[in-house]
Amino acid sequence: MAVVKTKIAAVSYLNTVPFVYGITHADKLDAELLLAPPAQCARNYMDRKADIALVPVGSLPMLEDAEIITNYCIGAEKSVRTVTVMSNAPIAETRRLWLDSHSMTSALLVKILAAELWHINPEWKELTDYSVVSHPEEGDAFLLIGDKVFDNEGHFAYTYDLADCWRELTGKPFVFAVWVARKGIAPELIDDLEASLELGVERIWEAVNESEHRSKDYAYTYLTENIDFLFDYQKRQALELYWDKGRKFVPRANPG
């Protein structure tokens, strides 16, 4: 009888390269990886296409059959670099804020910051056609996440790193994604996943050199200086605070 592989959904960005490396090099974990943008990872889990997933934190309240597992996450203690708002004018002059459709978590974070830190009330626009970023109009600002940020670095007069802005507002780090599994999943499987993630985080250099990002001179620095993978007590507190603030701004309607 064929062995059924564990299906694991993870984000298809540079920031998950260590996790992907660990999972694919694990001695005990026999898994099939489903790589997708953050919002789609949550949908894959909700549609039961995956047993375990790295999900954006904004989707967690919707996942009734999920529990957070492992001591690893995608987080930032300081500048994250790949979750930013870019504009050609100071944020206070923003009239339209275009929200990257690939992450509702970051979109909610922007709304929290707009209300509580920047004190602006712009028109919110969904960014699905990324060519708009190349032709900004006066008063436009753009939420960009993931590898798209690298493509636009230096193209705008102002860049607001949202992890920095969150720390300015709250004094805490930020958590962008955590690992979840369905309740009742075998503890041995979670232990094997934990071991694989630890392997990847300990071998970031090898992970980068084996990935499609090996030619990018910023990849290793980004993964070791901007991303923090440990889901510690401070980040758990920050996650609770994010949920608490987020309830004031948008209903829990869409994953990601």
ABEGO torsion letter per residue (X at the ends): XBBBBBBBBBBABAAAAAAAAAAAABAABBBBBBBBBAAAAAAAAAAGABABBBBBAAAAAABAABBBBEABBBBBABBAGABBBBBABBAAABABBBBBAABAAAAAAAAAAAAAAAGBBBBBBBBABAAAAABBBBGBBBBBBEAAAAAABGABABBBBAAAAAAAAAGBBBBABBBBBBBGBBAAAAAAAAAAAAAAAABAAAAAAABAAAABAAAAAAAAAABBABBBAAAAAAAAAAAAAAAAABBBABBX
